[in-house]
Amino acid sequence: MSESSRDTAQGAGWGSSRRGVYRQLMPDHVEKLSWLDPRILWAARNGVLASWFGDPTGRTRSRWVARRAEAGAPADEVIRREVPDRFSFMVLGDTGEGGESQYAVVPGFLKIGQDTEFAVIASDVIYPVGHADDYGDKFFRPYQDYPAPIYAIPGNHDWYEDLGAFMRIFCADPAPLGSEPAPRPLTRAWWRTLLWHRPRPGDDQALEQARRLRSAPGQQAVQPGPYWAIDAGPVRIVGIDTGLLGTIDAEQGAWLREVSRGPRPKILVTGSPLYVDGEHHPCAVEGGGTVDDIVRDPDHHYVAAIGGDIHNYQRYPVDVEGRTVQYVVAGGGGAFMHATHTIPRVSVAGVTEREFRCYPLRGDSLAFYSRLYGRRSRLRRFFTLTESEATAVVAERLGIEPGRAPGPDARVTRRTRLVASLLGAGGRPDRTSRFRLPVRKIYTQLFSPGSATYSPPFFKSFLRLDVTPDAVRLRCFAATGNREQEIDPPVEDEVTIPLN
């Protein structure tokens, strides 16, 4: 097994000059995706409009589900797969940027997933707005050689065009929804409707041609709707659709409570992680209660909750009435990397730094971003930190043991402390700067990079889950974009989850 980022800097991907073969899989032309582009921000405006003028996602989702039921989808939204009691499946999150950071994941994903029964994409299949024309290069092409079915739950970006393309690809529902009755003038709903980004016509011929890349019988699957459950071997995998704003409507909430009943062990897959960045986000259900209330109910027997949306890997083993539920963030499947060095010292729900795991390690995250902003600002000599310097200064600021020991050349100086502060590195709870929270918020929401702006190591990741009648082994594999990690993807985290 190859070295991981917890073993050596080389295992993290630093110091390598050999890129992997993933570039051979990419199309000749890749359109650059920048989240600082006003045109993209305008096209992706529906999330902001929903937060200002009311979220229509629940009504739209209900209409999709009703139409799928009329077409013969199972009323309980359950997919029943005949698999052995011992089987494996893959999980990827936030895949579809279409650039190098997405394709860098593919070789390792194909190697580790070659004998698995199916894969699940957890959130944001397609960026920026889930348009049908983007599925060719951002879904069918990269995963054309994965031999098994791929299921998905939508993320907020898949909802920016009212989920039409997602339903067409994953649910075999090609017709757009009809328009709802026009709201009364000058109401909040009227303003939302006036400004709403509408689905654009797609190139049907190009889409059908792209479909042929995943046309083998073993690759085919039709899911009943945007939320579903899969019964496979001894477990039930429950996928929920958290829409534009990270909540679920009352109808889906009632379904979730019903499908969660019974002694069968369950794994939740959601577009919005329930624990992330050292905080608890239980995910509200319209009408009362939360998703995490359902997960924590001992009668429902959830053993893990895996969420996308945040573009890195995190794991929180939370004690729930004497049993451990593994809460996982798994959004490292292809989009730009959300920083981990901005995560403050973890102390949530009984989970401390000793139990918490993340990838990339905070020091690697800070070193990566220091290089990025050194290039952007043309102040490389000031901003750029070595991985050892970054590891040391993060450990000092948080008062933690680093995931990997810094090298002998690591020195914490006034410059390294200033760079760490400017780039939003988390501070110790007892030494919190009054500037840290606003810097972190601005940094993570506005200045995160698009994948086209940087090169390996990418610090991407994907999951493999091996199920037996007694336990699930969850492993997080790295994808750096370098040849060494592509040939033999390192395991960055591993945990065995009892099912009894």
Backbone hydrogen bonds, N-H to C=O, Kabsch-Sander energy under -0.5 kcal/mol:
donor,donor_aa,acceptor,acceptor_aa,energy
7,D,4,S,-1.3
8,T,4,S,-1.8
12,A,8,T,-0.9
13,G,10,Q,-1.1
14,W,9,A,-2.0
16,S,13,G,-0.9
19,R,17,S,-0.8
20,G,481,G,-2.7
23,R,20,G,-0.6
24,Q,21,V,-1.9
25,L,22,Y,-1.6
26,M,22,Y,-0.6
26,M,23,R,-0.9
31,E,29,H,-0.5
34,S,32,K,-0.6
37,D,34,S,-1.4
40,I,37,D,-0.6
41,L,37,D,-2.2
42,W,38,P,-2.3
43,A,39,R,-2.0
44,A,40,I,-1.9
45,R,42,W,-1.3
47,G,44,A,-0.6
48,V,45,R,-0.5
49,L,45,R,-2.3
50,A,46,N,-2.5
51,S,47,G,-1.7
52,W,48,V,-1.7
53,F,49,L,-3.2
54,G,50,A,-1.2
60,T,56,P,-2.2
61,R,57,T,-3.2
62,S,58,G,-2.3
63,R,59,R,-1.9
64,W,60,T,-2.1
65,V,61,R,-2.7
66,A,62,S,-2.4
67,R,63,R,-2.0
68,R,64,W,-2.2
69,A,65,V,-2.2
70,E,66,A,-2.0
71,A,67,R,-1.3
72,G,69,A,-1.5
73,A,68,R,-2.4
77,E,74,P,-1.6
79,I,229,A,-3.9
80,R,78,V,-0.5
81,R,79,I,-0.7
81,R,231,D,-2.4
83,V,81,R,-1.2
87,F,85,D,-0.6
87,F,467,V,-1.5
89,F,465,L,-2.1
90,M,118,F,-1.9
91,V,463,L,-2.0
92,L,120,V,-2.7
94,D,123,S,-1.9
95,T,123,S,-0.5
95,T,124,D,-0.5
96,G,124,D,-1.2
97,E,95,T,-1.9
98,G,95,T,-0.6
102,Q,99,G,-0.6
103,Y,99,G,-2.1
104,A,100,E,-2.5
105,V,102,Q,-1.2
106,V,102,Q,-0.6
106,V,103,Y,-0.6
109,F,105,V,-2.3
110,L,106,V,-2.8
111,K,107,P,-2.1
112,I,108,G,-2.9
113,G,109,F,-2.1
114,Q,111,K,-0.9
116,T,113,G,-1.6
117,E,88,S,-3.0
118,F,88,S,-0.6
119,A,149,P,-2.0
120,V,90,M,-1.9
121,I,151,Y,-2.4
122,A,92,L,-3.7
122,A,120,V,-0.6
123,S,121,I,-1.0
123,S,153,I,-1.6
127,Y,96,G,-2.6
134,D,131,H,-1.5
135,Y,132,A,-1.4
138,K,134,D,-1.5
139,F,135,Y,-1.5
140,F,135,Y,-2.4
141,R,136,G,-2.5
143,Y,139,F,-1.6
144,Q,141,R,-1.3
146,Y,143,Y,-1.3
150,I,219,Q,-0.5
151,Y,119,A,-2.9
153,I,121,I,-2.2
159,W,155,G,-0.9
159,W,156,N,-0.7
160,Y,157,H,-1.0
162,D,159,W,-2.1
163,L,158,D,-0.8
164,G,161,E,-1.5
167,M,163,L,-2.5
168,R,164,G,-1.7
169,I,165,A,-2.4
170,F,166,F,-2.8
171,C,166,F,-0.5
171,C,167,M,-1.2
172,A,168,R,-0.6
173,D,167,M,-1.8
187,T,184,R,-1.4
191,W,187,T,-2.2
192,R,188,R,-2.3
193,T,189,A,-2.6
194,L,190,W,-2.4
195,L,191,W,-1.7
196,W,192,R,-1.2
198,R,196,W,-0.6
204,D,202,G,-1.1
207,L,203,D,-2.1
208,E,204,D,-2.4
209,Q,205,Q,-1.9
210,A,206,A,-2.2
211,R,207,L,-2.2
212,R,208,E,-0.8
212,R,209,Q,-0.7
213,L,210,A,-1.9
214,R,211,R,-1.7
215,S,212,R,-1.0
219,Q,216,A,-1.7
220,Q,217,P,-1.3
223,Q,170,F,-2.5
228,W,239,G,-1.9
229,A,77,E,-2.1
230,I,237,I,-2.9
231,D,79,I,-2.8
232,A,230,I,-0.7
232,A,235,V,-2.3
233,G,81,R,-0.6
235,V,232,A,-1.9
236,R,265,P,-2.2
237,I,230,I,-2.8
238,V,236,R,-0.6
238,V,267,I,-2.7
239,G,228,W,-3.0
239,G,237,I,-0.5
240,I,238,V,-0.5
240,I,269,V,-2.3
242,T,154,P,-0.5
242,T,240,I,-0.6
246,G,242,T,-1.4
247,T,242,T,-1.3
248,I,284,A,-1.9
253,G,249,D,-2.4
254,A,250,A,-2.5
255,W,251,E,-1.9
256,L,252,Q,-2.8
257,R,253,G,-2.2
258,E,254,A,-1.9
259,V,255,W,-3.1
260,S,256,L,-1.3
261,R,258,E,-1.1
266,K,301,H,-2.3
267,I,236,R,-2.1
268,L,304,A,-2.6
269,V,238,V,-3.2
270,T,306,I,-2.8
271,G,240,I,-0.7
276,V,279,E,-2.3
279,E,276,V,-1.8
281,H,274,L,-3.7
281,H,279,E,-0.5
285,V,289,G,-2.4
286,E,248,I,-2.7
288,G,285,V,-2.4
291,V,282,P,-0.7
291,V,283,C,-2.9
292,D,282,P,-1.9
294,I,290,T,-1.1
295,V,291,V,-2.1
296,R,292,D,-2.6
297,D,293,D,-1.0
300,H,297,D,-2.1
301,H,297,D,-0.6
301,H,298,P,-0.5
302,Y,295,V,-0.6
303,V,266,K,-2.8
304,A,266,K,-0.9
305,A,326,Q,-2.5
306,I,268,L,-3.4
307,G,328,V,-2.7
308,G,270,T,-2.0
310,I,308,G,-1.0
312,N,310,I,-1.9
313,Y,359,Y,-2.6
314,Q,329,V,-1.6
315,R,357,R,-2.3
316,Y,327,Y,-3.1
318,V,316,Y,-1.1
318,V,325,V,-2.5
319,D,349,A,-0.6
320,V,318,V,-0.5
320,V,323,R,-4.0
321,E,319,D,-0.5
323,R,320,V,-1.2
325,V,318,V,-2.8
325,V,323,R,-0.5
326,Q,303,V,-2.1
327,Y,316,Y,-2.6
327,Y,325,V,-0.7
328,V,305,A,-2.9
328,V,326,Q,-0.6
329,V,314,Q,-3.0
330,A,307,G,-3.3
330,A,328,V,-0.5
331,G,310,I,-0.6
331,G,312,N,-2.0
333,G,93,G,-2.5
335,A,94,D,-1.6
338,H,311,H,-1.3
338,H,336,F,-0.5
343,I,340,T,-1.8
345,R,427,G,-0.6
348,V,351,V,-2.0
351,V,348,V,-2.8
352,T,350,G,-0.5
353,E,346,V,-0.7
355,E,352,T,-1.0
356,F,352,T,-2.2
357,R,315,R,-1.5
359,Y,313,Y,-2.3
365,S,361,L,-2.4
366,L,362,R,-2.5
367,A,363,G,-2.4
368,F,364,D,-2.5
369,Y,365,S,-2.4
370,S,366,L,-2.3
371,R,367,A,-1.7
372,L,368,F,-2.0
373,Y,369,Y,-2.7
374,G,370,S,-1.6
375,R,371,R,-2.1
376,R,372,L,-2.4
377,S,373,Y,-2.3
378,R,374,G,-0.8
379,L,374,G,-1.2
382,F,379,L,-0.7
383,F,379,L,-2.8
384,T,380,R,-2.2
390,A,386,T,-2.7
391,T,387,E,-2.2
392,A,388,S,-2.3
393,V,389,E,-2.5
394,V,390,A,-2.1
395,A,391,T,-2.1
396,E,392,A,-2.0
397,R,393,V,-2.5
398,L,394,V,-2.4
399,G,395,A,-1.6
400,I,395,A,-1.4
410,A,407,G,-1.8
413,T,411,R,-0.8
417,R,413,T,-2.2
418,L,414,R,-2.2
419,V,415,R,-2.9
420,A,416,T,-2.4
421,S,417,R,-2.1
422,L,418,L,-2.7
423,L,419,V,-2.1
424,G,421,S,-1.5
425,A,420,A,-2.8
426,G,341,H,-2.7
428,R,397,R,-1.2
431,R,428,R,-2.0
432,T,429,P,-0.6
436,R,433,S,-1.1
437,L,433,S,-0.6
439,V,435,F,-2.1
440,R,436,R,-2.9
441,K,437,L,-2.4
442,I,438,P,-2.7
443,Y,439,V,-2.9
444,T,440,R,-2.7
445,Q,441,K,-1.9
446,L,442,I,-2.3
447,F,442,I,-0.9
447,F,443,Y,-0.9
452,A,33,L,-0.6
453,T,450,G,-2.0
454,Y,451,S,-1.2
458,F,480,T,-2.3
460,K,479,A,-2.4
461,S,332,G,-2.6
462,F,477,F,-1.6
463,L,91,V,-2.7
464,R,475,R,-2.1
465,L,89,F,-2.9
466,D,464,R,-0.5
466,D,473,R,-2.5
467,V,87,F,-3.5
467,V,465,L,-0.6
468,T,471,A,-2.6
472,V,497,I,-2.3
473,R,466,D,-2.7
474,L,472,V,-0.7
474,L,495,V,-2.8
475,R,464,R,-2.3
475,R,473,R,-0.5
476,C,493,D,-2.6
477,F,462,F,-2.9
477,F,475,R,-0.6
478,A,490,P,-2.2
479,A,460,K,-2.3
483,R,18,R,-3.0
486,E,482,N,-1.6
487,I,483,R,-2.2
488,D,484,E,-1.4
492,E,476,C,-3.1
492,E,490,P,-0.7
493,D,476,C,-1.1
495,V,474,L,-2.2
497,I,472,V,-3.4
497,I,495,V,-0.5
499,L,470,D,-2.9
500,N,470,D,-0.7
